[in-house]
Amino acid sequence: MPSDSLDFARRAQLTEIIDEPCLRDELRPCLRDVARLNRWFLGYRPTLDWLASVTPAASAQPVHILDVGCGYGDGLRRIERWAHARSIEVELTGIDINPDAIAIAAEATPSTSRIRWIAADVFAYQSAEPVDIVVSALFTHHLAENDLIRFLQWMEQSAARGWFINDLSRAAVPYHLLRVFSRVARLHPYVQHDGPVSIARAFAAADWGRMCAEAGFDERAVTIEGYWPARLCVARNKR
């Protein structure tokens, strides 16, 4: 990977190993190590902070939260614990296009959990129940711009209360720090490769502003905010 020649002012056209077919037994430890990074570097915090601002403490009906590109499912399991600690009734659904990821997420989930796991293409998915909130984490940088604009429109049509995108911030410092840290921590080889590549492929705030405009949003309808360390999030609160 030609890291020294990367121009972080532009989104890198690089590929991630995890986007290619691989054995489930190879994917499992990779996803587990991504979850470890999420814990170590406060990856859940932006989503939970936003949920706290839009989720009522008391509701006549459970709040249905859909996680798109759920991967290992650690984000939804964290949301489930968060909601339980606050006595917030939720229905949680995780969707991922990779059936192996869904199987791995189900394996990693306690039998007492009520999370539903679905293997499907989000653009072909129709929920049997109304969706209140759509969230995603570390998902959108995998998309081409035209698909991301389509995803923004899909979320707007699907989520009654709002949606939240939790992704990476494209910058040289976190890129190089993650390259070093993932090797020192002896994370899975896929993570050592894909982690820095994910940062290089991430979108900048100006990219998000342009794509949200192309998706039909007024600039006042969405919030684009950075979170330390190395997260850039896009939020839409409809209420």
Secondary structure by P-SEA (a helix, b strand, c coil): cccccccccccccccccccccccaaaaaaaaaaaaaaaaaaccaaaaaaaaaacccccccccbbbbbcccccaaaaaaaaaaaaaacccbbbbbbbccaaaaaaaaaaccccccbbbbbcccccccccccccbbbbccccccccaaaaaaaaaaaaacccccbbbbbbbbcaaaaaaaaaaaaaaccccccccaaaaaaaacccaaaaaaaaaaaccccccbbbbbcccbbbbbbbbcc
